[in-house]
Amino acid sequence: MDVLHAAVSRLPVDSHHVVEAAGIVVLGLVFYSYERRWLESVGRIDRRLRTPLRVLLNGLTFGLLAVALMISRIEVGQGVFVDARAVPIALVTLVEGGWAGLVAALVASTYRALWLGGPGAPAGVLGLLATAGTASLALAWARRDGGVRARHAFALGGAVYVITFASFLLLGARGLEMFARDWLPLLVVTVGGVGGFTRLFTDVANAQAAEAARREAAELRAITLLARAAAHEINNALMVVAGGLAILTRRLPADSEDAQWAARAREGVNTVKEIIIRMNAITQIEEVPAQGLLSPMLDIRRSSGSG
């Protein structure tokens, strides 16, 4: 570590460029924090659509951050530049999953191929897509271990560094020459960027997940208390109706039209009894989407595990 620190300290790095690149990543962190809170607080968005929408928003945002980092390059020598384009893609994949990473990589790849162009475009695009794929594998590893830790983040940073080296190899002798010149700043930017910022992003993601879990638990408790109270009151009134129907049925001629209506009423009482049972068995919150003028409402059947 002392050797690495001494080597880094001798690099002619423009500190303003480093601060600018770090600021771009921090801006992504701020957006990520507020975006998750906003999606959880907007009641008009169907619960089933929130996750795909979050993946799309984060993928687009972090893809644009990668583009911004390609523009805001870090000068590490006279006329020599590196960038941290892979960092946002690796980060969003670790905290939001492979689909978000793929969207981010596609956005950055589009800019690299169509706007920057050049003979290195295919290698650059492959490197971005490989970063998203490798980060997905790192996320699967982290999930088996119970969550993203420092070892997963720095291992991913090392893997992305290897991918960067491979993309330089695709350029042949010229690429090897460039990598031999830039290997140390690329190592610091890639491994340090992914490993360092992962802790911040996972802290935000874990805090938001815990807050959402507490909010959902409180919401479920309120709904179950209300449903059980309503079921109790309905059941009290229903017993009176059921008892009256039983007495009425015994006094009516068996084949009369009034007896048939009483039988249908008893079927209705039994249906209400089934609903009461479901109201007392609610264990989750499942909504019926809004239809026309009807607002979203609780799906009692699915919320009780009956359908």
Helices and strands as residue ranges (DSSP letters): H 2-9, H 15-41, H 47-71, E 74-77, E 80-82, H 86-96, H 98-110, I 111-116, H 121-144, H 150-169, H 173-187, I 188-192, H 193-251, H 257-279, E 287-288, E 297-298, H 300-303
